Amino acid sequence: MEKEVVEKLKQQSKELGILLNEEQIEQFYKYMDLLLEWNQKINLTAITEPEEIIQKHFVDSITIEKYLNKNAEIIDVGTGAGFPGIPLKIIRPDLKITLLDSLNKRVNFLNNVIENLELSSIYSIHARVEEFGKVSQYREKFDVATSRAVANLATLSEYLIPLVKQGGYAISMKGSEVNEEIEQSKKAINILGGKIEKVDTFKLPQSDITRNIIVIKKEKQTPNKYPRKPGTPTKEPIK
């Protein structure tokens, strides 16, 4: 393991109030190796510099750790290469995590990471979120549904909120410009049973990269008609 890269991971995590032990550092390093190895076969990430992977994938993913209660059941929708779900599992072994992705090749990668990192109580599922959200076994069953860089907030709310139990949270991880998106999504969030509790804006450690975390509380049941059939939330967001 390169000393400089390890130091960056430790320092940036520490700035978020997260102290990593040796085992966790090793798991992150192994994860990065697998990501770069598999990325040559299937498209997982455009970011391939170790220091950038640490900052823009790993550290970015764990910025929502403070919103997650002990032993919470989390679903990471459109997880892709496992962000934020796998980094969260590495730093918080108590969490029960479901990784959801619509591409089977990515799910194969996720299963490989879970096995190599010897992670438990974390599962990857191959499904479209619109169909998954209709399955009674999963609908309104999670404490937190989260997603990173998947869709605009109105569409994303239709993916996340149906999966969250009443009193739980949909947490959306966004880039710098969110005000307009928030305004355009308020009606959708309300119809789906949610209410924006807060929006936290901050810069990633050791950078000028702005991030916004939108925390939506699930206050009432989601009407049965949502989520609508695959593709509809993207083409016709609730307005």
ROGUVEX-92635 format. One record per atom (N, C-alpha, C): residue number from 1; residue in one letter; x, y negated, z. Coordinates in steps of 0.1 Angstrom, whole numbers, plus 2048, in hexadecimal, padded with zeros to 3 digits. Atoms other than C-alpha are relative to their C-alpha. Layout:
BEGIN
{NUM 'a' {X Y Z}}
...
# end
This chain:
BEGIN
{1 'm' {808 80C 800}}
{1 'm' {800 800 800}}
{1 'm' {809 7F4 800}}
{2 'e' {7F8 80C 800}}
{2 'e' {80E 7DE 7F7}}
{2 'e' {7FD 7F7 80C}}
{3 'k' {801 807 7F4}}
{3 'k' {814 7CA 816}}
{3 'k' {7F8 7F3 7FE}}
{4 'e' {806 80D 802}}
{4 'e' {809 7A9 807}}
{4 'e' {7F1 801 7FE}}
{5 'v' {80E 7FE 803}}
{5 'v' {7E8 7B7 7FB}}
{5 'v' {7F8 804 80D}}
{6 'v' {806 7FC 7F3}}
{6 'v' {7E1 7C7 81D}}
{6 'v' {7FE 7F4 809}}
{7 'e' {801 80D 7F8}}
{7 'e' {7E8 7A6 82E}}
{7 'e' {7F5 7F8 7FC}}
{8 'k' {80B 808 805}}
{8 'k' {7D0 794 818}}
{8 'k' {7F3 806 805}}
{9 'l' {80C 7FA 7FC}}
{9 'l' {7B5 7AD 820}}
{9 'l' {7FD 7FE 80F}}
{10 'k' {802 802 7F2}}
{10 'k' {7BB 7AB 845}}
{10 'k' {7FD 7F2 804}}
{11 'q' {802 80E 7FD}}
{11 'q' {7BD 785 846}}
{11 'q' {7F3 7FB 7FC}}
{12 'q' {80C 805 805}}
{12 'q' {79F 77E 831}}
{12 'q' {7F4 807 808}}
{13 's' {80A 7F9 7F8}}
{13 's' {78A 798 845}}
{13 's' {800 7F9 80E}}
{14 'k' {7FF 806 7F3}}
{14 'k' {796 788 865}}
{14 'k' {7F9 7F2 800}}
{15 'e' {807 80D 801}}
{15 'e' {78A 766 859}}
{15 'e' {7F1 801 801}}
{16 'l' {80F 7FD 7FF}}
{16 'l' {767 776 858}}
{16 'l' {7FD 806 80E}}
{17 'g' {802 7FB 7F3}}
{17 'g' {76C 782 87B}}
{17 'g' {800 810 800}}
{18 'i' {800 7F2 801}}
{18 'i' {772 7A6 870}}
{18 'i' {80F 805 801}}
{19 'l' {7F2 7FB 7FE}}
{19 'l' {791 7B8 87D}}
{19 'l' {800 80F 7FA}}
{20 'l' {7FF 7F3 806}}
{20 'l' {79B 7D6 868}}
{20 'l' {80A 809 806}}
{21 'n' {7F6 7F7 7FB}}
{21 'n' {7AC 7F5 876}}
{21 'n' {807 807 7F4}}
{22 'e' {7F7 7FA 80A}}
{22 'e' {7C6 80A 863}}
{22 'e' {7F8 809 7F7}}
{23 'e' {809 7F6 808}}
{23 'e' {7AC 824 858}}
{23 'e' {7F8 7F8 7F5}}
{24 'q' {808 808 809}}
{24 'q' {796 809 849}}
{24 'q' {808 7FA 7F5}}
{25 'i' {7F7 806 80A}}
{25 'i' {7B3 7F8 837}}
{25 'i' {803 80B 7F5}}
{26 'e' {7FD 7F5 809}}
{26 'e' {7BC 81A 828}}
{26 'e' {7F4 804 7F7}}
{27 'q' {80C 7FD 808}}
{27 'q' {798 820 81D}}
{27 'q' {7FE 7F6 7F5}}
{28 'f' {801 80B 80B}}
{28 'f' {797 7FE 80B}}
{28 'f' {80A 802 7F5}}
{29 'y' {7F5 7FE 80A}}
{29 'y' {7B8 806 7FA}}
{29 'y' {7FD 80C 7F7}}
{30 'k' {804 7F4 808}}
{30 'k' {7AC 828 7EF}}
{30 'k' {7F4 7FD 7F6}}
{31 'y' {80B 805 808}}
{31 'y' {78C 818 7E3}}
{31 'y' {805 7F8 7F4}}
{32 'm' {7FB 808 80B}}
{32 'm' {79F 7FF 7CE}}
{32 'm' {807 809 7F5}}
{33 'd' {7FA 7F7 80A}}
{33 'd' {7B4 81B 7BE}}
{33 'd' {7F6 807 7F8}}
{34 'l' {80B 7F8 807}}
{34 'l' {795 82F 7B5}}
{34 'l' {7F9 7F7 7F6}}
{35 'l' {806 80A 808}}
{35 'l' {785 80F 7A7}}
{35 'l' {808 7FE 7F3}}
{36 'l' {7F8 803 80C}}
{36 'l' {7A2 808 790}}
{36 'l' {802 80C 7F7}}
{37 'e' {7FF 7F4 808}}
{37 'e' {7A6 82C 786}}
{37 'e' {7F4 803 7F7}}
{38 'w' {80D 7FD 807}}
{38 'w' {781 831 77D}}
{38 'w' {7FD 7F5 7F6}}
{39 'n' {803 80C 809}}
{39 'n' {780 80E 76D}}
{39 'n' {806 802 7F2}}
{40 'q' {7FA 7FE 80E}}
{40 'q' {795 81B 750}}
{40 'q' {7F7 809 7F8}}
{41 'k' {809 7F7 807}}
{41 'k' {77A 834 748}}
{41 'k' {7F2 7FA 7FE}}
{42 'i' {80D 807 801}}
{42 'i' {75A 821 750}}
{42 'i' {801 7F2 805}}
{43 'n' {800 80F 7FD}}
{43 'n' {753 7FC 753}}
{43 'n' {7FB 7FE 80E}}
{44 'l' {804 803 7F2}}
{44 'l' {752 7F5 779}}
{44 'l' {802 7F2 804}}
{45 't' {7FD 80E 7FC}}
{45 't' {762 7D3 77D}}
{45 't' {80A 7F9 7F5}}
{46 'a' {7F7 808 809}}
{46 'a' {773 7B7 768}}
{46 'a' {80C 7FB 809}}
{47 'i' {7F5 805 7F7}}
{47 'i' {788 7AF 787}}
{47 'i' {809 80C 803}}
{48 't' {7F7 7F4 7FF}}
{48 't' {7A7 7C5 787}}
{48 't' {80D 7FC 808}}
{49 'e' {7F4 804 7F8}}
{49 'e' {7C2 7B1 79B}}
{49 'e' {7FD 803 80F}}
{50 'p' {802 7FC 7F2}}
{50 'p' {7C5 7C0 7BE}}
{50 'p' {7FC 7F4 809}}
{51 'e' {803 80B 7F7}}
{51 'e' {7C4 79E 7D0}}
{51 'e' {7F2 7FB 7FD}}
{52 'e' {80E 805 804}}
{52 'e' {7A4 794 7BC}}
{52 'e' {7F6 80A 804}}
{53 'i' {809 7F5 7FC}}
{53 'i' {794 7B6 7C3}}
{53 'i' {7FD 7FE 80F}}
{54 'i' {801 802 7F2}}
{54 'i' {79A 7B0 7E8}}
{54 'i' {7F7 7F4 803}}
{55 'q' {807 80C 7FD}}
{55 'q' {78C 78D 7E8}}
{55 'q' {7F2 800 7FA}}
{56 'k' {80D 802 807}}
{56 'k' {770 78E 7CE}}
{56 'k' {7F7 80C 801}}
{57 'h' {808 7F5 7FE}}
{57 'h' {764 7B1 7D5}}
{57 'h' {7FF 805 80F}}
{58 'f' {800 7FB 7F3}}
{58 'f' {76E 7BE 7F7}}
{58 'f' {7FB 7F6 80B}}
{59 'v' {803 80B 7F6}}
{59 'v' {76E 79E 80C}}
{59 'v' {7F2 7FA 7FE}}
{60 'd' {80D 805 803}}
{60 'd' {750 790 7FA}}
{60 'd' {7F5 809 805}}
{61 's' {80B 7F6 7FC}}
{61 's' {73C 7B0 801}}
{61 's' {7FE 7FF 80F}}
{62 'i' {802 7FF 7F1}}
{62 'i' {742 7AE 827}}
{62 'i' {7FC 7F3 806}}
{63 't' {804 80D 7FA}}
{63 't' {737 78A 82B}}
{63 't' {7F2 802 806}}
{64 'i' {80D 7FE 7FA}}
{64 'i' {714 798 833}}
{64 'i' {7FF 809 80C}}
{65 'e' {7FF 7F7 7F4}}
{65 'e' {720 7AE 84F}}
{65 'e' {7F8 7FB 80C}}
{66 'k' {806 806 7F3}}
{66 'k' {714 796 86A}}
{66 'k' {7F1 800 800}}
{67 'y' {80E 800 800}}
{67 'y' {6F0 798 85F}}
{67 'y' {7FA 80E 802}}
{68 'l' {805 7F2 7FF}}
{68 'l' {6EE 7BE 864}}
{68 'l' {801 805 80E}}
{69 'n' {801 7FA 7F3}}
{69 'n' {6E2 7CD 884}}
{69 'n' {807 80E 801}}
{70 'k' {7FA 7F3 7FE}}
{70 'k' {6F2 7EC 893}}
{70 'k' {7F7 80B 7FB}}
{71 'n' {807 7F5 805}}
{71 'n' {6E8 80C 882}}
{71 'n' {7F5 7FD 7F6}}
{72 'a' {80A 804 80A}}
{72 'a' {6D4 7F9 868}}
{72 'a' {800 809 7F4}}
{73 'e' {801 7F9 80D}}
{73 'e' {6C7 80B 849}}
{73 'e' {800 7F6 7F5}}
{74 'i' {7FE 80A 80A}}
{74 'i' {6D3 7F8 82B}}
{74 'i' {7FF 807 7F2}}
{75 'i' {800 7FC 80E}}
{75 'i' {6CC 7FC 805}}
{75 'i' {807 7F5 7F8}}
{76 'd' {7F8 809 808}}
{76 'd' {6E5 7EC 7ED}}
{76 'd' {7FB 803 7F1}}
{77 'v' {807 7FE 80D}}
{77 'v' {6D1 7E7 7CC}}
{77 'v' {809 7FB 7F5}}
{78 'g' {7F8 804 80C}}
{78 'g' {6E4 7E6 7AB}}
{78 'g' {80F 7FF 805}}
{79 't' {7F3 800 7F9}}
{79 't' {704 7EF 7BF}}
{79 't' {80C 800 7F6}}
{80 'g' {7F5 800 80A}}
{80 'g' {719 7F4 79F}}
{80 'g' {80C 809 805}}
{81 'a' {7F4 7F8 7FB}}
{81 'a' {73C 7FE 7AC}}
{81 'a' {800 801 80F}}
{82 'g' {801 7FE 7F1}}
{82 'g' {72F 7FE 7D0}}
{82 'g' {800 7F4 808}}
{83 'f' {800 80C 7F8}}
{83 'f' {72D 7DA 7DA}}
{83 'f' {7F2 7FA 802}}
{84 'p' {7F8 801 7F4}}
{84 'p' {724 7D0 7F4}}
{84 'p' {800 80D 809}}
{85 'g' {802 7F4 7F8}}
{85 'g' {71A 7F3 801}}
{85 'g' {80C 807 806}}
{86 'i' {7F5 7F8 7FB}}
{86 'i' {73B 805 803}}
{86 'i' {809 7F8 80A}}
{87 'p' {7F8 808 7F6}}
{87 'p' {750 7E9 813}}
{87 'p' {7F9 7FE 80D}}
{88 'l' {807 801 7F3}}
{88 'l' {734 7E4 82D}}
{88 'l' {801 80D 808}}
{89 'k' {7FF 7F4 7F9}}
{89 'k' {735 809 835}}
{89 'k' {80E 803 806}}
{90 'i' {7F2 7FF 7FB}}
{90 'i' {75B 808 839}}
{90 'i' {801 7F9 80D}}
{91 'i' {7FE 808 7F3}}
{91 'i' {759 7ED 853}}
{91 'i' {7F6 802 80A}}
{92 'r' {80B 7FD 7F6}}
{92 'r' {738 7F8 863}}
{92 'r' {7FC 80E 7FE}}
{93 'p' {804 7F2 802}}
{93 'p' {737 81E 865}}
{93 'p' {7F2 803 806}}
{94 'd' {80D 7FD 7FA}}
{94 'd' {717 81B 87A}}
{94 'd' {7F4 7FE 7F5}}
{95 'l' {80A 803 80A}}
{95 'l' {703 80F 85B}}
{95 'l' {7FC 80C 7F8}}
{96 'k' {804 7F6 809}}
{96 'k' {6EE 827 847}}
{96 'k' {7FD 7F9 7F3}}
{97 'i' {801 808 80C}}
{97 'i' {6F1 81D 823}}
{97 'i' {7FC 809 7F4}}
{98 't' {804 7FA 80D}}
{98 't' {6E0 826 802}}
{98 't' {805 7F7 7F5}}
{99 'l' {7FB 808 80B}}
{99 'l' {6F1 81B 7E2}}
{99 'l' {7F7 804 7F4}}
{100 'l' {809 7FD 80B}}
{100 'l' {6D9 818 7C5}}
{100 'l' {806 7FA 7F3}}
{101 'd' {7FC 805 80D}}
{101 'd' {6E4 815 7A0}}
{101 'd' {7F9 807 7F5}}
{102 's' {808 7FA 80B}}
{102 's' {6D3 81B 77F}}
{102 's' {809 808 7F6}}
{103 'l' {7F6 7F9 809}}
{103 'l' {6F3 829 76E}}
{103 'l' {806 80C 807}}
{104 'n' {7FB 7F4 7FA}}
{104 'n' {6FC 84D 775}}
{104 'n' {80F 801 801}}
{105 'k' {7F1 800 7FF}}
{105 'k' {721 848 76D}}
{105 'k' {805 7F9 80C}}
{106 'r' {7FC 808 7F4}}
{106 'r' {723 82E 788}}
{106 'r' {7FD 808 80D}}
{107 'v' {803 7F8 7F4}}
{107 'v' {712 845 7A1}}
{107 'v' {80A 80B 802}}
{108 'n' {7F5 7F6 7FF}}
{108 'n' {72C 860 799}}
{108 'n' {80C 7FA 806}}
{109 'f' {7F5 807 7FA}}
{109 'f' {747 847 7A1}}
{109 'f' {7FE 7FE 80F}}
{110 'l' {804 803 7F2}}
{110 'l' {735 83D 7C2}}
{110 'l' {802 80D 808}}
{111 'n' {7FF 7F3 7F9}}
{111 'n' {733 862 7CC}}
{111 'n' {80E 804 802}}
{112 'n' {7F2 7FD 7FF}}
{112 'n' {758 866 7C5}}
{112 'n' {806 7F8 80B}}
{113 'v' {7FB 809 7F6}}
{113 'v' {760 848 7DB}}
{113 'v' {7FC 805 80E}}
{114 'i' {806 7FC 7F3}}
{114 'i' {749 854 7F8}}
{114 'i' {808 80D 804}}
{115 'e' {7F9 7F4 7FD}}
{115 'e' {75B 876 7F6}}
{115 'e' {80E 7FE 804}}
{116 'n' {7F2 803 7FD}}
{116 'n' {77E 869 7F5}}
{116 'n' {803 7F8 80C}}
{117 'l' {7FE 808 7F4}}
{117 'l' {779 850 810}}
{117 'l' {7FA 807 80D}}
{118 'e' {806 7F8 7F6}}
{118 'e' {767 86A 825}}
{118 'e' {7F6 7F8 808}}
{119 'l' {80B 808 7FA}}
{119 'l' {749 853 82C}}
{119 'l' {7F4 809 803}}
{120 's' {80C 7F8 7FD}}
{120 's' {72A 861 83D}}
{120 's' {7F4 7F6 801}}
{121 's' {80C 808 7FF}}
{121 's' {706 854 83E}}
{121 's' {800 7F5 7F5}}
{122 'i' {801 809 80B}}
{122 'i' {70A 844 81C}}
{122 'i' {7FD 808 7F3}}
{123 'y' {805 7F8 80C}}
{123 'y' {6F8 851 7FC}}
{123 'y' {7FF 7F7 7F4}}
{124 's' {802 808 80D}}
{124 's' {6F8 846 7D8}}
{124 's' {7F4 807 7F8}}
{125 'i' {80C 7FB 808}}
{125 'i' {6D8 84A 7C3}}
{125 'i' {7FF 7FA 7F3}}
{126 'h' {802 805 80E}}
{126 'h' {6D3 847 79E}}
{126 'h' {7F1 7FE 7FD}}
{127 'a' {80F 803 803}}
{127 'a' {6B2 835 797}}
{127 'a' {7FF 7F1 7FC}}
{128 'r' {804 80E 802}}
{128 'r' {6A2 816 78A}}
{128 'r' {7F9 7FA 80C}}
{129 'v' {806 806 7F3}}
{129 'v' {699 7FF 7A7}}
{129 'v' {7F1 7FF 7FF}}
{130 'e' {80F 802 801}}
{130 'e' {676 7F8 799}}
{130 'e' {7F9 80D 803}}
{131 'e' {807 7F4 7FD}}
{131 'e' {66E 81D 79B}}
{131 'e' {803 805 80E}}
{132 'f' {7FC 7FC 7F2}}
{132 'f' {681 824 7BB}}
{132 'f' {7F7 7F9 80B}}
{133 'g' {808 808 7F6}}
{133 'g' {66D 808 7CD}}
{133 'g' {7F2 805 801}}
{134 'k' {80E 7FB 800}}
{134 'k' {64D 81B 7C5}}
{134 'k' {7FF 80E 808}}
{135 'v' {800 7F3 7FA}}
{135 'v' {658 83C 7D6}}
{135 'v' {7FE 7FE 80F}}
{136 's' {805 802 7F2}}
{136 's' {647 83F 7F8}}
{136 's' {80B 803 80A}}
{137 'q' {7F5 7FD 7F7}}
{137 'q' {666 84E 808}}
{137 'q' {80A 7F4 802}}
{138 'y' {7F6 80B 7FF}}
{138 'y' {67A 82E 802}}
{138 'y' {7F9 7F2 801}}
{139 'r' {807 80D 800}}
{139 'r' {660 812 7FF}}
{139 'r' {7FE 7FB 80E}}
{140 'e' {802 807 7F3}}
{140 'e' {660 7FA 81D}}
{140 'e' {806 809 80B}}
{141 'k' {7FA 7F7 7F6}}
{141 'k' {678 812 82F}}
{141 'k' {80E 7FA 805}}
{142 'f' {7F2 804 7FD}}
{142 'f' {699 7FE 831}}
{142 'f' {800 7F3 809}}
{143 'd' {7FF 80C 7F8}}
{143 'd' {6A4 7E4 84B}}
{143 'd' {805 7F5 7F8}}
{144 'v' {7FB 80B 809}}
{144 'v' {6B7 7D1 831}}
{144 'v' {802 805 7F2}}
{145 'a' {7FC 7FE 80E}}
{145 'a' {6B8 7D1 80B}}
{145 'a' {808 7F5 7FB}}
{146 't' {7F6 80A 804}}
{146 't' {6D5 7BF 7FC}}
{146 't' {804 802 7F1}}
{147 's' {7FC 7FF 80D}}
{147 's' {6E3 7B7 7DA}}
{147 's' {80A 7F5 7FD}}
{148 'r' {7F5 80A 803}}
{148 'r' {701 7A5 7CB}}
{148 'r' {800 7FF 7F1}}
{149 'a' {7FF 804 80E}}
{149 'a' {700 794 7A9}}
{149 'a' {7F8 80A 7F7}}
{150 'v' {808 7F7 809}}
{150 'v' {6E3 7A8 79A}}
{150 'v' {7F6 7F9 7F7}}
{151 'a' {80B 806 808}}
{151 'a' {6C7 791 78F}}
{151 'a' {7FD 7F2 807}}
{152 'n' {805 80C 7FA}}
{152 'n' {6B7 76F 795}}
{152 'n' {7F7 803 80C}}
{153 'l' {806 7FD 7F3}}
{153 'l' {6A7 76C 7B7}}
{153 'l' {7F1 804 7FF}}
{154 'a' {80E 7FC 801}}
{154 'a' {682 76F 7AB}}
{154 'a' {800 80F 7FC}}
{155 't' {800 7F2 804}}
{155 't' {68A 790 799}}
{155 't' {806 808 80B}}
{156 'l' {7FA 7F8 7F6}}
{156 'l' {6A1 79C 7B4}}
{156 'l' {7F7 802 80C}}
{157 's' {80A 7FE 7F5}}
{157 's' {686 796 7CF}}
{157 's' {7F7 80B 7FD}}
{158 'e' {809 7F5 803}}
{158 'e' {670 7AE 7BC}}
{158 'e' {807 80D 801}}
{159 'y' {7F9 7F3 7FF}}
{159 'y' {68B 7C8 7BD}}
{159 'y' {802 803 80F}}
{160 'l' {7FB 7FE 7F2}}
{160 'l' {695 7C3 7E2}}
{160 'l' {7F4 801 80A}}
{161 'i' {80A 801 7F6}}
{161 'i' {676 7B9 7F6}}
{161 'i' {7F7 80C 802}}
{162 'p' {808 7F4 7FE}}
{162 'p' {661 7D8 7EF}}
{162 'p' {807 80B 808}}
{163 'l' {7F9 7F5 7F9}}
{163 'l' {67C 7EE 7FE}}
{163 'l' {802 7FD 80F}}
{164 'v' {7FD 804 7F2}}
{164 'v' {67E 7DB 81F}}
{164 'v' {7F4 801 809}}
{165 'k' {80B 7FF 7F7}}
{165 'k' {669 7E3 83D}}
{165 'k' {7FC 7F2 806}}
{166 'q' {804 80D 7FA}}
{166 'q' {655 7C7 84E}}
{166 'q' {809 7FD 80C}}
{167 'g' {7F7 805 7F6}}
{167 'g' {66C 7B3 864}}
{167 'g' {80F 802 7FC}}
{168 'g' {7F3 7FE 805}}
{168 'g' {68A 7BE 84F}}
{168 'g' {804 7F4 7F7}}
{169 'y' {7FB 80B 808}}
{169 'y' {69E 7A9 837}}
{169 'y' {805 804 7F2}}
{170 'a' {7FA 7FF 80D}}
{170 'a' {6A7 7A5 812}}
{170 'a' {80B 7F5 800}}
{171 'i' {7F4 80A 7FF}}
{171 'i' {6CA 795 810}}
{171 'i' {806 800 7F2}}
{172 's' {7FA 802 80E}}
{172 's' {6D5 787 7EE}}
{172 's' {80D 7F9 801}}
{173 'm' {7F3 806 801}}
{173 'm' {6F9 780 7E8}}
{173 'm' {802 7F8 7F3}}
{174 'k' {800 808 80C}}
{174 'k' {6FD 763 7D0}}
{174 'k' {80D 7F7 7FF}}
{175 'g' {7F5 809 803}}
{175 'g' {717 74C 7C0}}
{175 'g' {7FD 7F2 805}}
{176 's' {800 80E 7FA}}
{176 's' {719 726 7C4}}
{176 's' {7F3 7F8 7FD}}
{177 'e' {80C 808 804}}
{177 'e' {6FA 718 7B2}}
{177 'e' {7F3 808 803}}
{178 'v' {80C 7F8 7FD}}
{178 'v' {6DA 724 7C3}}
{178 'v' {7F3 7F8 802}}
{179 'n' {80C 808 7FC}}
{179 'n' {6C3 707 7CA}}
{179 'n' {7F4 802 7F7}}
{180 'e' {80B 7FF 80A}}
{180 'e' {6AF 709 7AA}}
{180 'e' {7FA 80E 800}}
{181 'e' {804 7F2 800}}
{181 'e' {6AE 72F 7AB}}
{181 'e' {7F6 802 80C}}
{182 'i' {808 7FF 7F4}}
{182 'i' {6A0 72D 7CF}}
{182 'i' {7F2 7FA 7FE}}
{183 'e' {80D 807 802}}
{183 'e' {685 714 7C5}}
{183 'e' {7F7 809 7F7}}
{184 'q' {808 7F8 80A}}
{184 'q' {67A 72A 7A7}}
{184 'q' {7FC 80E 806}}
{185 's' {803 7F3 7FB}}
{185 's' {678 749 7BD}}
{185 's' {7F6 800 80C}}
{186 'k' {808 801 7F4}}
{186 'k' {663 73C 7DA}}
{186 'k' {7F3 807 7FF}}
{187 'k' {80D 7FA 802}}
{187 'k' {642 747 7CC}}
{187 'k' {801 810 800}}
{188 'a' {7FE 7F2 801}}
{188 'a' {64F 76A 7C4}}
{188 'a' {803 806 80E}}
{189 'i' {7FC 7FB 7F2}}
{189 'i' {65E 76F 7E7}}
{189 'i' {7F4 800 809}}
{190 'n' {80D 801 7F8}}
{190 'n' {63D 764 7F7}}
{190 'n' {7F6 80B 7FC}}
{191 'i' {809 7F5 805}}
{191 'i' {628 77C 7E1}}
{191 'i' {805 80D 805}}
{192 'l' {7FB 7F3 7FD}}
{192 'l' {63F 799 7E9}}
{192 'l' {801 802 80F}}
{193 'g' {801 7FE 7F2}}
{193 'g' {63C 793 80E}}
{193 'g' {80C 7FA 808}}
{194 'g' {7F4 806 7F9}}
{194 'g' {65C 780 816}}
{194 'g' {800 7F1 802}}
{195 'k' {7FF 80E 7FD}}
{195 'k' {667 75F 823}}
{195 'k' {80F 7FD 802}}
{196 'i' {7F1 804 7FF}}
{196 'i' {68A 74E 81F}}
{196 'i' {802 7FB 80E}}
{197 'e' {7FD 804 7F3}}
{197 'e' {698 74D 842}}
{197 'e' {80B 7F6 801}}
{198 'k' {7F4 809 801}}
{198 'k' {6B9 73C 83A}}
{198 'k' {808 802 7F4}}
{199 'v' {7F6 7FF 80B}}
{199 'v' {6D3 735 81F}}
{199 'v' {80D 7FC 806}}
{200 'd' {7F2 803 7FA}}
{200 'd' {6F7 737 82B}}
{200 'd' {809 7FD 7F4}}
{201 't' {7F7 804 80A}}
{201 't' {710 725 815}}
{201 't' {80E 7FF 806}}
{202 'f' {7F2 7FF 7FB}}
{202 'f' {736 72B 81A}}
{202 'f' {80A 802 7F5}}
{203 'k' {7F5 7FD 809}}
{203 'k' {757 72F 809}}
{203 'k' {807 80D 804}}
{204 'l' {7F9 7F4 7FD}}
{204 'l' {768 751 806}}
{204 'l' {80D 7FD 806}}
{205 'p' {7F3 803 7FA}}
{205 'p' {787 753 81C}}
{205 'p' {80B 7FE 7F6}}
{206 'q' {7F5 803 808}}
{206 'q' {7A6 744 80E}}
{206 'q' {7FD 7FD 7F1}}
{207 's' {804 804 80E}}
{207 's' {794 736 7EF}}
{207 's' {7F7 7F4 800}}
{208 'd' {80A 80B 801}}
{208 'd' {77E 71B 7E2}}
{208 'd' {7F3 806 7F9}}
{209 'i' {80B 7F9 807}}
{209 'i' {764 735 7D5}}
{209 'i' {7F4 7FF 80A}}
{210 't' {80C 802 7F8}}
{210 't' {741 72B 7E2}}
{210 't' {7F7 80C 7FE}}
{211 'r' {80A 7F6 800}}
{211 'r' {728 745 7EC}}
{211 'r' {7F4 7FC 807}}
{212 'n' {80C 803 7F9}}
{212 'n' {704 744 7F7}}
{212 'n' {7FA 80E 803}}
{213 'i' {807 7F4 7FC}}
{213 'i' {6F2 75F 80B}}
{213 'i' {7F2 7FB 803}}
{214 'i' {80E 803 7FE}}
{214 'i' {6CC 75D 809}}
{214 'i' {7FA 80B 809}}
{215 'v' {806 7F6 7F6}}
{215 'v' {6BB 76E 827}}
{215 'v' {7F1 7FF 800}}
{216 'i' {80E 800 801}}
{216 'i' {697 777 821}}
{216 'i' {7FA 80A 80A}}
{217 'k' {807 7F7 7F6}}
{217 'k' {681 785 83D}}
{217 'k' {7F4 806 7FA}}
{218 'k' {80C 7FA 805}}
{218 'k' {666 79E 834}}
{218 'k' {7F5 7FE 80B}}
{219 'e' {80A 803 7F6}}
{219 'e' {647 791 846}}
{219 'e' {7F3 808 7FE}}
{220 'k' {80C 7F8 802}}
{220 'k' {62B 7A5 836}}
{220 'k' {803 80B 7F5}}
{221 'q' {7FF 7F5 809}}
{221 'q' {626 7C4 821}}
{221 'q' {800 7FB 7F1}}
{222 't' {800 803 80E}}
{222 't' {62E 7C2 7FC}}
{222 't' {7F4 806 7F9}}
{223 'p' {80B 7FA 808}}
{223 'p' {60F 7C6 7E5}}
{223 'p' {805 80C 7F8}}
{224 'n' {7FD 7F3 807}}
{224 'n' {60E 7E9 7D5}}
{224 'n' {805 7FE 7F1}}
{225 'k' {7FC 802 80E}}
{225 'k' {612 7DB 7B2}}
{225 'k' {80E 7FD 7FD}}
{226 'y' {7F2 803 802}}
{226 'y' {636 7D1 7B8}}
{226 'y' {809 80B 806}}
{227 'p' {7FA 806 80C}}
{227 'p' {650 7D9 7AC}}
{227 'p' {7F8 805 7F4}}
{228 'r' {807 7FC 80D}}
{228 'r' {641 7D9 789}}
{228 'r' {809 80A 7F8}}
{229 'k' {7F9 7F5 807}}
{229 'k' {64D 7F2 76F}}
{229 'k' {80E 7FA 7FB}}
{230 'p' {7F3 804 804}}
{230 'p' {672 7F2 764}}
{230 'p' {801 7F6 7F5}}
{231 'g' {7FE 80A 80A}}
{231 'g' {67D 7D3 751}}
{231 'g' {7F7 7F4 802}}
{232 't' {80A 80B 7FE}}
{232 't' {65E 7BE 75A}}
{232 't' {805 7F5 809}}
{233 'p' {7FC 80A 7F7}}
{233 'p' {66D 7AC 778}}
{233 'p' {80B 7F6 7FA}}
{234 't' {7F6 808 807}}
{234 't' {68A 7A0 762}}
{234 't' {7FA 7F7 7F5}}
{235 'k' {806 807 80B}}
{235 'k' {675 796 744}}
{235 'k' {7F6 7F6 805}}
{236 'e' {80B 808 7FB}}
{236 'e' {658 787 758}}
{236 'e' {801 7FE 80F}}
{237 'p' {800 802 7F1}}
{237 'p' {663 77B 77B}}
{237 'p' {7F3 7FA 805}}
{238 'i' {80C 806 7FA}}
{238 'i' {647 773 792}}
{238 'i' {802 7F1 801}}
{239 'k' {7FF 80E 7FF}}
{239 'k' {640 74E 78F}}
{239 'k' {7F4 7FA 807}}
# end
